[in-house]
Amino acid sequence: MNHAFVPALAGTGRTAESLAERLGLHPKTVARWANPGHIPQSRHRATVANLLGQPIEALWPDAVRRREPVWFRPWVDIEREAVALRAFQLAWVPGLLQTEAYARATFIGQPLTGDEITDLVTARLERQGILTRPRGPLYVVVLDEQVLRRAAAGDRALMAAQVAHLLACAELPNVQLHVVPVDTPTYPGLDGPFVIAELRDGNRVAHVDSQARAQIIEQPSEIATLERRWERIRGEALPRTRTLELLREVAAALT
């Protein structure tokens, strides 16, 4: 996504340090843009392109050809910059851990064309690249056990493959996966899913979904509320070893 950035930087005689000074950013932030998967946040791209004398689409063609919904793009940018993500899901496997077949199944029944679904699935799979890039974010996920027990599209084979994929993802050094057992009494997670992102500057931002809309939360008091809920939810979840055992049990039951 940034193969043209380094030549453009060299062609202007600029360095990461001089460009960072013009943008008011830390030089390490700009230096990261030379690495695969790292691009400026959307609010900086036009300025960077202007300083380098290149159109945005020449520097970051994949970023311009974005497939995710417009309303979701700010969160995708936050994901890319995060050093840690803490996610709770009550009904679905998180998008960052979905197989292609499972991702497609999440759109069944929605008023979308085949091409639109393909774009959305492709965008979701592309987001997953943050987990395997060098120094990717720590990703801690807590799932309600019902997520594993409910076969997407009623397809047991599809769900078995998804659970196997979760086991594979759990082996990544930066991924921690935990499950809240189905027999857990009422707990704060029943109020709905959310994700808390920790950024490089120490700030925290959250993403919260509802039936009507999704929203990004930046208010410190609201972030603090979600963090307290996260700790209570995490406290109800199984430890890693027992979670992996449960995943294997579910995978065996589905095959």
Solvent accessible surface area in square Angstrom, and as a share of the most:
residue,aa,sasa,rsa
1,M,71,0.32
2,N,11,0.06
3,H,139,0.62
4,A,27,0.21
5,F,2,0.01
6,V,75,0.43
7,P,83,0.52
8,A,11,0.08
9,L,24,0.12
10,A,73,0.57
11,G,70,0.67
12,T,60,0.35
13,G,66,0.64
14,R,63,0.23
15,T,70,0.41
16,A,17,0.14
17,E,107,0.48
18,S,41,0.26
19,L,0,0.00
20,A,1,0.00
21,E,144,0.65
22,R,148,0.54
23,L,28,0.14
24,G,68,0.65
25,L,47,0.23
26,H,111,0.50
27,P,49,0.31
28,K,139,0.59
29,T,30,0.18
30,V,0,0.00
31,A,50,0.39
32,R,43,0.16
33,W,6,0.02
34,A,48,0.37
35,N,57,0.29
36,P,104,0.66
37,G,29,0.27
38,H,19,0.09
39,I,5,0.02
40,P,0,0.00
41,Q,33,0.15
42,S,63,0.41
43,R,173,0.63
44,H,29,0.13
45,R,16,0.06
46,A,64,0.49
47,T,64,0.37
48,V,0,0.00
49,A,5,0.04
50,N,119,0.61
51,L,25,0.12
52,L,5,0.03
53,G,63,0.61
54,Q,74,0.33
55,P,70,0.44
56,I,53,0.27
57,E,100,0.45
58,A,42,0.33
59,L,1,0.00
60,W,0,0.00
61,P,52,0.33
62,D,82,0.42
63,A,3,0.02
64,V,80,0.46
65,R,121,0.44
66,R,31,0.11
67,R,70,0.25
68,E,13,0.06
69,P,43,0.27
70,V,110,0.63
71,W,163,0.57
72,F,30,0.12
73,R,70,0.26
74,P,66,0.42
75,W,5,0.02
76,V,2,0.01
77,D,11,0.06
78,I,24,0.12
79,E,7,0.03
80,R,44,0.16
81,E,26,0.12
82,A,1,0.00
83,V,51,0.29
84,A,17,0.13
85,L,1,0.01
86,R,47,0.17
87,A,3,0.02
88,F,1,0.00
89,Q,32,0.14
90,L,46,0.23
91,A,46,0.35
92,W,112,0.39
93,V,1,0.00
94,P,10,0.06
95,G,15,0.15
96,L,7,0.03
97,L,0,0.00
98,Q,7,0.03
99,T,27,0.16
100,E,91,0.41
101,A,51,0.40
102,Y,5,0.02
103,A,0,0.00
104,R,91,0.33
105,A,11,0.08
106,T,19,0.11
107,F,16,0.07
108,I,117,0.60
109,G,79,0.76
110,Q,87,0.39
111,P,136,0.86
112,L,57,0.28
113,T,82,0.48
114,G,54,0.52
115,D,114,0.59
116,E,78,0.35
117,I,33,0.17
118,T,56,0.33
119,D,43,0.22
120,L,30,0.15
121,V,2,0.01
122,T,41,0.24
123,A,4,0.03
124,R,46,0.17
125,L,56,0.28
126,E,106,0.47
127,R,33,0.12
128,Q,32,0.14
129,G,38,0.37
130,I,11,0.06
131,L,8,0.04
132,T,99,0.57
133,R,25,0.09
134,P,100,0.63
135,R,193,0.70
136,G,18,0.17
137,P,1,0.01
138,L,72,0.36
139,Y,5,0.02
140,V,15,0.09
141,V,0,0.00
142,V,0,0.00
143,L,0,0.00
144,D,10,0.05
145,E,10,0.04
146,Q,75,0.33
147,V,2,0.01
148,L,0,0.00
149,R,114,0.42
150,R,132,0.48
151,A,26,0.20
152,A,9,0.07
153,A,65,0.50
154,G,64,0.61
155,D,59,0.31
156,R,135,0.49
157,A,76,0.59
158,L,27,0.14
159,M,0,0.00
160,A,10,0.08
161,A,57,0.44
162,Q,0,0.00
163,V,0,0.00
164,A,52,0.40
165,H,57,0.25
166,L,0,0.00
167,L,33,0.16
168,A,61,0.47
169,C,12,0.07
170,A,2,0.02
171,E,113,0.51
172,L,51,0.26
173,P,135,0.85
174,N,24,0.12
175,V,4,0.03
176,Q,72,0.32
177,L,1,0.01
178,H,6,0.03
179,V,0,0.00
180,V,0,0.00
181,P,28,0.18
182,V,77,0.44
183,D,121,0.63
184,T,26,0.15
185,P,107,0.67
186,T,123,0.71
187,Y,18,0.07
188,P,17,0.11
189,G,0,0.00
190,L,87,0.43
191,D,112,0.58
192,G,17,0.16
193,P,30,0.19
194,F,10,0.04
195,V,33,0.19
196,I,1,0.00
197,A,0,0.00
198,E,51,0.23
199,L,28,0.14
200,R,92,0.34
201,D,104,0.54
202,G,37,0.36
203,N,90,0.46
204,R,95,0.35
205,V,10,0.05
206,A,0,0.00
207,H,16,0.07
208,V,32,0.18
209,D,63,0.33
210,S,72,0.46
211,Q,192,0.85
212,A,98,0.76
213,R,151,0.55
214,A,25,0.20
215,Q,71,0.32
216,I,59,0.30
217,I,21,0.11
218,E,122,0.55
219,Q,102,0.45
220,P,98,0.62
221,S,69,0.45
222,E,84,0.38
223,I,8,0.04
224,A,37,0.28
225,T,53,0.31
226,L,20,0.10
227,E,42,0.19
228,R,150,0.55
229,R,79,0.29
230,W,8,0.03
231,E,104,0.47
232,R,152,0.56
233,I,0,0.00
234,R,74,0.27
235,G,65,0.63
236,E,76,0.34
237,A,13,0.10
238,L,34,0.17
239,P,83,0.52
240,R,97,0.35
241,T,90,0.52
242,R,87,0.32
243,T,0,0.00
244,L,10,0.05
245,E,73,0.33
246,L,9,0.05
247,L,0,0.00
248,R,123,0.45
249,E,87,0.39
250,V,2,0.01
251,A,19,0.14
252,A,69,0.54
253,A,60,0.46
254,L,21,0.11
255,T,133,0.77
